[in-house]
């Protein structure tokens, strides 16, 4: 199933929709305006909470926790690497590989593609196309993608601050 995320360029509160191939709203993502560490909530079109993605603040490398039904089900960790970023999804047997800076990567389980993510560069704001192989993995794959996007946004913000010094 193909899903599309279009993030707003200017927004005081991080809020965006996830649409299907027909342009219909399928999921909503909302970030907390004031919180220690990043926190995002994923809901369905009816407003039912499906997952919470929250940053573990006291970690050397970025780490996000996915909660569903009040239980921690996965941990997305950025590994320390010299050349290119690498992410591990603990709690699931998923590997994440690709070019994260270009937002072109895949999530795999034992060599089988769970989801692929591609950024569309010709759009105002960030627009991502997600191709998720199995509907059963849709919410979890979306949560992992949102966590990786949060890590990349934080890295870009840090780079912008350090370059302005």
N, C-alpha and C positions, 0 to 999 in steps of 0.2 A: 504494500500500500504506500502510495506517495503522500507525504504531508509537506506543508510549506509553512515556514515561520518567517514573519516579517517583523523585525524589531523597529520601534520608532527611534528616529535619530535624536529628537529632543523630547525628553519626558522627565518630569520631576519624580515620578514613580514608575519603576520598571513594570510595564504591563503590555502584553502582546498576545495575539491569538495564534493558534495553530490551525491551519485550514487543510481540507482535503483537496483532491484534484479538481473537484467541482466548485471550489471557492467557498465552501460552507465551513463555518466555525465548528471545530471538533473539540479543541481543548483551549483552555486559557491558562496563561502563566502570569503570575504576579509576584514581584519582588517586594521585600520590605523596605520602606523608605528609611527607617531608623532601626538598625539592629547591629549587634556586634557580630561581624562576619556577614557574609552574604546568605540570604535565605530566599528560596523561591517555592511557591506553591503551584502545583499543577492540578487543575480541576477539569471536569468534563463540561460539555455544553450546558448541562443542567445545574452546574455549580457544585457538584459533588467532589470533595477533595479526593484525589487519587494518589498523590505522592507529595512529599516535602523534600526538597533538596537543600541541605544546609551545610555551611562551611564549618569545619573544625578549625577554630581560631588558633589555638596553641599547637601548631604543627610546623615542623621545619619546612617541609614541602607542602604545596596545596593539597588539601584533602577535603572531599565532600562526602556527606552521608545521605543516602536515600532512605526515607522512611515511608512505609506503606502500612496503613491500618495501625499506626502507632508503634510499629516494629522496625528496627534497622534491618534492611535487607541487602544493602550493597554499599560498598565504600569505594569511591573513585579517588585514586591517588596519583599524583604526578611524581614520577620517579626522577631522581637526579641523573641527568645525562649531560654530556658535553656538547654534542652536535645537534640533536633534534629531540623535541619533547617525546616522552613515552608515558602512557597512562596504563594503569592496572585497575581492573574492576574486581575487587575482592567480594566474596559472597556469591559470585557467579563465575563461571569458567569462561569469561569473555576477555578477549584481547582487543586493544584499540590501536590501529596503525594507520599511518598516512601523513599527510602534510597538514598539520594543525593550523599553521599560520595562514595557509590558503583556504582553510576550512574545507578540506577535501580528504576525508578519511573514512575508514570502515571499522565497524565493530564486528568481531568474529568469535565464533565458538568452535574450537577444534577445526579450524579451517573453513567452516561454513559461515557465510556472511549473514549476520543478523540485521545490520543496517548500514547504509552508506549515506554520507553527508556531503553535499556540494554547495558551495556558496555561489550565488548568482551576483555577478559583479556589476551588472548594468542597471541596478535598482537603487532608488533613493532609500538609504538605510540598509541595514543588513537583512538580506533575504536568503534563506537556506532551503534547499530541497532535501528532504529525507525520504529515503526509500527503505522501508522496513519490510523484511521478508515475510514475517509471520505476525498476524494480528495479536497473538498471545504475548508477544514481546514488545508491543507498541509502547506501553506506558513506561516500562523499564528502560527501553532504548531511548525514549525521549528524555527521561530523567538523567541518564548518563550523558547525553548530548548537551543538556542544559548545564550540567556540572562542568563539562569541558569548556563550554562557551564562557562560563563565569571565570574559570582559570585564565583563559586567553584574554578576556576583558581586563582582568586585574593586571596581567603582565603588560598589556598595552598602556594602561594608565600609569603604571610604575615607570615604563620606558619614557612616556611623555613628560613625567615629572622630572626624571633624572636628566633628560636632554635639555630641559629649560633652565637648569642650574648653571 
